[in-house]
Amino acid sequence: MQMRNLGTQGLRVSALGLGCMGMAGVSGQAAMYGVVDRAEAVATLHRALDLGINFFDTAEVYGPYLNETLVGEALKSRRHEAIIATKFGFRIIDGKAAGVDSSPANVRAVAEASLKRLQTDVIDLFYQHRVDPAVPIEETVGAMADLVREGKVRFLGLSECGAGTLAKAHAVHPISALQSEWSLWERDVEADIWPLCHQLGIGFVPYSPLGRGFLTGTMPRAEDLPDGDYRKTDPRYMGENYDANMTAVGIVKGIAAAHGATPAQVALAWLLAKGDSIVPIPGSKRRITLEENAAAPSLALSAADMAALDAALPPGSTAGERYGSKAMLRMVRL
């Protein structure tokens, strides 16, 4: 597996990471993307290490808490091989996210709790999950920086913030990575956020790099998904939006066929080719999809391939809102 640098502070990870959110939940119960098989999830985490994937992404709010616990237990025996990233930033009440909280007190409280759940003495990459408009970013990053000085956190990151917030945060303490959604069907970060990351030497970690599975070309319509699957409410999976988006994915399929690859591998290779400090974290809770994704860094797309993909799914062309109406209220970049 190829390796890449995130930021200029020394964080070096596999070119592809593993998004663990889909593993959240109790075994046999539904998480964001359907029913969880805990044994298979653990096997997937270990298979990732075997394949050279060492970068694992979790968060306090996944579960809540259950995902960090799973990742910590699964990786404990191989902790020295893994780079673990986790996130704070939500106020959790009665097991549910109830607004944001990036107060210095909460930054420290979450870090201490995450360290215990992850069964480790240091968090490799600690992200602010969502910007808290009530707390100046300088105060939040200052508290995060204290954790670095104390040896409880190695590197700092932000998630889903705007360019102005990112610049102010980086001035307080170096930010090694920004995590935001970026894929062939969600490209708005290309306007100003990715260029700023490149300018400041901040790595970029795209989540949902396969469009929550849509770019695999195999996903059914929203109404055909099982109960409990988050995508049943995804506007891009519904009605005419689904038809329009699947037509665009046909271009991805065509390029994949020409390379003897899969659409998922092409979509990931497209992202990897956008810059050498980009590390996508496709989610997987099964070894079979993990192994498919792991081949993406070895797929070399031609300039013609890249141009065809850019033209098929230009920024703003995907049919439907990025999230449902309630979720969209939480996705405004500040």
C-alpha positions as CSV (number, residue, x, y, z in Angstrom):
1,M,0.0,0.0,0.0
2,Q,1.3,3.4,-0.9
3,M,1.8,6.0,1.9
4,R,1.0,9.7,2.0
5,N,1.6,12.6,4.2
6,L,-1.2,14.5,5.9
7,G,0.1,18.0,6.7
8,T,3.7,18.9,7.3
9,Q,4.0,17.9,10.9
10,G,4.9,14.2,10.4
11,L,1.6,12.4,10.1
12,R,2.1,9.7,7.4
13,V,-0.6,7.2,6.6
14,S,-1.7,4.7,4.0
15,A,-3.0,6.3,0.8
16,L,-6.4,4.9,1.6
17,G,-8.0,4.8,5.0
18,L,-11.0,3.0,6.5
19,G,-14.1,4.8,7.5
20,C,-15.5,2.9,10.5
21,M,-18.8,4.6,11.0
22,G,-20.8,1.8,9.3
23,M,-19.5,-0.5,12.1
24,A,-21.3,1.5,14.8
25,G,-24.1,-0.2,16.6
26,V,-24.7,-3.4,18.4
27,S,-24.1,-6.6,16.5
28,G,-27.2,-7.7,14.7
29,Q,-28.8,-4.2,14.9
30,A,-28.9,-1.5,12.2
31,A,-26.4,1.3,12.1
32,M,-26.3,4.1,9.5
33,Y,-25.9,1.6,6.6
34,G,-27.8,-1.4,7.7
35,V,-27.3,-4.4,10.0
36,V,-23.9,-4.8,11.7
37,D,-22.1,-8.1,12.0
38,R,-19.6,-7.4,14.8
39,A,-17.3,-10.4,14.0
40,E,-17.1,-9.4,10.4
41,A,-16.4,-5.8,11.4
42,V,-13.5,-6.9,13.6
43,A,-12.2,-9.2,10.8
44,T,-12.4,-6.2,8.4
45,L,-10.3,-4.0,10.7
46,H,-7.6,-6.7,10.9
47,R,-7.7,-7.4,7.2
48,A,-7.2,-3.7,6.6
49,L,-3.9,-3.8,8.5
50,D,-2.9,-7.0,6.6
51,L,-3.4,-5.1,3.4
52,G,-1.3,-2.1,4.6
53,I,-4.2,0.2,5.4
54,N,-3.3,1.7,8.7
55,F,-5.6,4.8,9.0
56,F,-8.8,4.3,10.8
57,D,-11.6,6.9,11.3
58,T,-14.1,6.9,14.1
59,A,-15.9,9.4,16.3
60,E,-17.5,9.8,19.7
61,V,-20.9,10.3,18.1
62,Y,-20.9,7.1,16.1
63,G,-23.1,4.9,18.2
64,P,-22.7,7.1,20.2
65,Y,-19.6,5.6,21.8
66,L,-20.1,2.1,20.5
67,N,-17.9,2.6,17.4
68,E,-14.9,3.9,19.4
69,T,-15.3,0.9,21.8
70,L,-15.3,-1.5,18.9
71,V,-12.3,0.0,17.2
72,G,-10.4,0.1,20.4
73,E,-11.1,-3.5,21.3
74,A,-10.4,-4.7,17.8
75,L,-7.1,-2.9,17.3
76,K,-5.7,-3.2,20.9
77,S,-3.5,-6.1,20.0
78,R,-2.1,-4.3,16.9
79,R,-2.2,-0.8,18.2
80,H,1.4,-0.1,17.1
81,E,0.4,-0.7,13.5
82,A,-2.6,1.6,13.5
83,I,-3.2,5.4,13.1
84,I,-6.5,6.1,14.8
85,A,-8.4,9.3,14.2
86,T,-11.5,10.3,16.2
87,K,-13.7,13.3,16.5
88,F,-15.5,15.4,19.1
89,G,-17.9,18.3,18.8
90,F,-21.5,17.2,19.6
91,R,-23.4,17.5,22.8
92,I,-24.8,14.0,23.5
93,I,-27.9,13.7,25.6
94,D,-29.7,10.4,26.3
95,G,-27.6,8.7,23.7
96,K,-28.3,11.1,20.9
97,A,-26.6,14.1,19.4
98,A,-28.3,17.3,20.7
99,G,-26.5,20.2,19.1
100,V,-22.8,21.0,19.0
101,D,-20.3,21.7,21.8
102,S,-16.7,22.7,21.2
103,S,-16.1,24.4,24.5
104,P,-12.6,23.8,25.9
105,A,-14.2,21.8,28.7
106,N,-15.9,19.4,26.3
107,V,-12.8,19.1,24.1
108,R,-10.9,17.8,27.1
109,A,-13.8,15.6,28.4
110,V,-14.2,13.9,25.1
111,A,-10.5,13.3,24.6
112,E,-10.2,11.7,28.0
113,A,-13.3,9.5,27.4
114,S,-12.2,8.6,23.8
115,L,-8.7,7.5,25.1
116,K,-10.4,5.1,27.4
117,R,-12.8,3.7,24.8
118,L,-10.0,3.3,22.3
119,Q,-7.8,1.6,24.9
120,T,-4.9,3.8,24.1
121,D,-2.7,6.4,25.7
122,V,-2.7,8.8,22.7
123,I,-5.1,9.8,19.9
124,D,-3.2,10.0,16.7
125,L,-5.5,12.5,15.0
126,F,-8.1,14.5,16.9
127,Y,-10.7,16.3,14.8
128,Q,-13.3,18.9,15.6
129,H,-16.3,17.2,14.1
130,R,-18.5,20.2,13.4
131,V,-17.9,23.9,14.0
132,D,-19.5,25.4,17.1
133,P,-20.7,28.9,16.2
134,A,-20.9,29.7,20.0
135,V,-17.2,29.1,20.6
136,P,-14.4,31.0,18.8
137,I,-12.4,28.5,16.8
138,E,-9.2,30.0,18.4
139,E,-10.5,28.8,21.9
140,T,-11.3,25.3,20.6
141,V,-8.0,24.8,18.8
142,G,-6.2,26.2,21.8
143,A,-7.7,23.5,24.0
144,M,-6.8,20.9,21.4
145,A,-3.3,22.2,21.3
146,D,-3.1,21.8,25.1
147,L,-3.8,18.1,24.5
148,V,-0.9,17.9,22.0
149,R,1.5,19.5,24.5
150,E,0.3,17.0,27.2
151,G,1.0,14.0,24.9
152,K,-2.6,12.9,24.7
153,V,-3.0,13.8,21.1
154,R,-0.4,13.7,18.3
155,F,-2.0,15.8,15.4
156,L,-5.0,18.0,15.0
157,G,-7.8,18.1,12.4
158,L,-11.0,19.9,11.5
159,S,-14.1,18.5,9.7
160,E,-16.6,20.3,7.5
161,C,-15.5,23.8,8.2
162,G,-15.2,26.8,5.9
163,A,-12.1,28.3,4.5
164,G,-12.1,31.2,6.9
165,T,-12.4,29.0,10.0
166,L,-9.6,26.7,8.7
167,A,-7.2,29.6,8.2
168,K,-7.9,31.0,11.7
169,A,-7.5,27.6,13.3
170,H,-4.2,26.9,11.5
171,A,-2.8,30.2,12.8
172,V,-3.3,29.0,16.4
173,H,-1.8,25.5,15.9
174,P,-0.9,23.6,12.7
175,I,-3.8,21.6,11.4
176,S,-2.7,18.4,9.8
177,A,-5.9,17.3,8.1
178,L,-9.3,18.6,7.0
179,Q,-12.0,16.0,6.7
180,S,-15.0,16.9,4.5
181,E,-17.2,15.2,1.9
182,W,-15.5,15.0,-1.5
183,S,-16.3,12.6,-4.4
184,L,-17.3,12.6,-8.0
185,W,-20.8,13.6,-7.0
186,E,-19.9,16.1,-4.3
187,R,-17.3,18.5,-5.4
188,D,-18.0,21.9,-3.8
189,V,-14.7,21.8,-1.8
190,E,-12.8,22.2,-5.0
191,A,-13.8,25.9,-5.2
192,D,-12.0,27.3,-2.2
193,I,-11.4,24.7,0.6
194,W,-9.1,22.3,-1.2
195,P,-7.0,25.1,-2.7
196,L,-6.5,26.6,0.8
197,C,-5.5,23.2,2.2
198,H,-3.0,22.9,-0.6
199,Q,-1.7,26.4,0.0
200,L,-1.3,25.9,3.8
201,G,0.1,22.4,3.6
202,I,-3.0,20.7,5.2
203,G,-3.9,17.2,4.2
204,F,-7.4,16.4,2.9
205,V,-9.4,13.4,4.1
206,P,-12.5,12.9,1.9
207,Y,-15.3,11.1,3.6
208,S,-18.1,9.4,1.6
209,P,-15.7,9.2,-1.4
210,L,-18.1,6.7,-3.0
211,G,-21.2,8.9,-2.6
212,R,-22.5,6.7,0.3
213,G,-22.2,3.8,-2.1
214,F,-23.9,5.3,-5.1
215,L,-20.8,5.5,-7.2
216,T,-20.4,1.7,-7.0
217,G,-23.2,1.6,-9.5
218,T,-24.9,-1.2,-7.6
219,M,-27.1,0.6,-5.1
220,P,-30.9,0.3,-5.3
221,R,-33.4,3.1,-5.1
222,A,-34.2,4.6,-1.7
223,E,-37.5,2.8,-1.5
224,D,-35.9,-0.6,-2.1
225,L,-33.3,-0.2,0.7
226,P,-34.0,-2.0,4.0
227,D,-35.5,-0.2,7.0
228,G,-32.8,1.4,9.2
229,D,-30.6,2.3,6.3
230,Y,-29.9,6.0,6.4
231,R,-30.0,6.3,2.6
232,K,-33.8,5.7,2.5
233,T,-34.0,9.4,3.2
234,D,-31.2,10.5,0.9
235,P,-32.6,12.8,-1.8
236,R,-30.1,11.7,-4.3
237,Y,-31.4,8.1,-4.1
238,M,-35.0,9.1,-4.8
239,G,-37.1,9.2,-7.9
240,E,-35.9,11.2,-10.9
241,N,-32.7,12.1,-8.9
242,Y,-31.8,8.5,-8.8
243,D,-32.3,8.1,-12.5
244,A,-30.2,11.2,-13.4
245,N,-27.4,10.2,-11.1
246,M,-27.3,6.6,-12.3
247,T,-27.0,7.9,-15.8
248,A,-23.9,9.9,-14.8
249,V,-22.5,6.9,-13.0
250,G,-22.6,5.1,-16.4
251,I,-19.5,7.0,-17.4
252,V,-17.7,5.7,-14.4
253,K,-18.8,2.2,-15.3
254,G,-17.5,2.6,-18.8
255,I,-14.0,3.7,-17.7
256,A,-14.0,0.9,-15.1
257,A,-14.7,-1.7,-17.8
258,A,-11.9,-0.3,-20.0
259,H,-9.5,-0.8,-17.1
260,G,-10.8,-4.2,-15.9
261,A,-11.6,-2.4,-12.7
262,T,-14.8,-1.6,-10.7
263,P,-16.6,1.7,-10.5
264,A,-15.6,2.1,-6.9
265,Q,-11.9,1.7,-7.7
266,V,-12.3,4.3,-10.5
267,A,-14.0,6.8,-8.2
268,L,-11.3,6.4,-5.6
269,A,-8.5,6.6,-8.1
270,W,-10.0,9.8,-9.4
271,L,-9.8,11.4,-6.0
272,L,-6.3,10.1,-5.3
273,A,-5.1,11.7,-8.6
274,K,-6.3,15.1,-7.5
275,G,-3.4,15.6,-5.1
276,D,-0.7,13.6,-3.2
277,S,-2.0,14.8,0.2
278,I,-5.5,13.4,-0.3
279,V,-6.4,10.3,1.6
280,P,-10.0,9.0,1.1
281,I,-11.6,7.0,3.8
282,P,-14.2,4.8,2.1
283,G,-16.4,3.1,4.7
284,S,-16.6,-0.7,4.8
285,K,-17.9,-3.2,7.3
286,R,-17.1,-6.3,5.2
287,R,-13.8,-7.7,4.0
288,I,-15.0,-8.1,0.4
289,T,-15.6,-4.4,-0.1
290,L,-12.5,-3.4,1.8
291,E,-10.4,-5.6,-0.5
292,E,-12.0,-4.1,-3.6
293,N,-11.3,-0.6,-2.4
294,A,-7.7,-1.4,-1.4
295,A,-6.8,-1.9,-5.1
296,A,-7.7,1.6,-6.0
297,P,-4.3,3.2,-5.3
298,S,-2.7,0.9,-7.9
299,L,-5.2,2.1,-10.6
300,A,-3.6,4.7,-12.9
301,L,-6.2,6.8,-14.7
302,S,-5.1,8.6,-17.9
303,A,-5.6,12.3,-18.5
304,A,-8.4,11.4,-20.9
305,D,-10.0,9.3,-18.1
306,M,-9.8,12.2,-15.7
307,A,-11.2,14.6,-18.2
308,A,-14.1,12.3,-19.0
309,L,-15.0,11.9,-15.3
310,D,-14.7,15.6,-14.6
311,A,-17.1,16.3,-17.5
312,A,-19.5,13.6,-16.6
313,L,-20.0,14.9,-13.0
314,P,-18.9,18.5,-12.9
315,P,-19.4,20.5,-9.6
316,G,-23.0,21.1,-8.8
317,S,-24.4,18.6,-11.4
318,T,-25.5,15.9,-9.0
319,A,-29.3,15.7,-8.9
320,G,-30.8,16.3,-5.4
321,E,-29.6,17.9,-2.2
322,R,-26.6,16.5,-0.4
323,Y,-28.6,15.5,2.6
324,G,-32.3,15.6,3.7
325,S,-33.6,18.9,5.0
326,K,-32.9,18.3,8.7
327,A,-29.4,17.1,8.1
328,M,-28.7,20.0,5.7
329,L,-29.2,22.5,8.6
330,R,-26.2,20.9,10.3
331,M,-24.0,20.9,7.2
332,V,-23.5,24.7,6.7
333,R,-19.8,25.3,6.6
334,L,-18.7,28.1,8.9
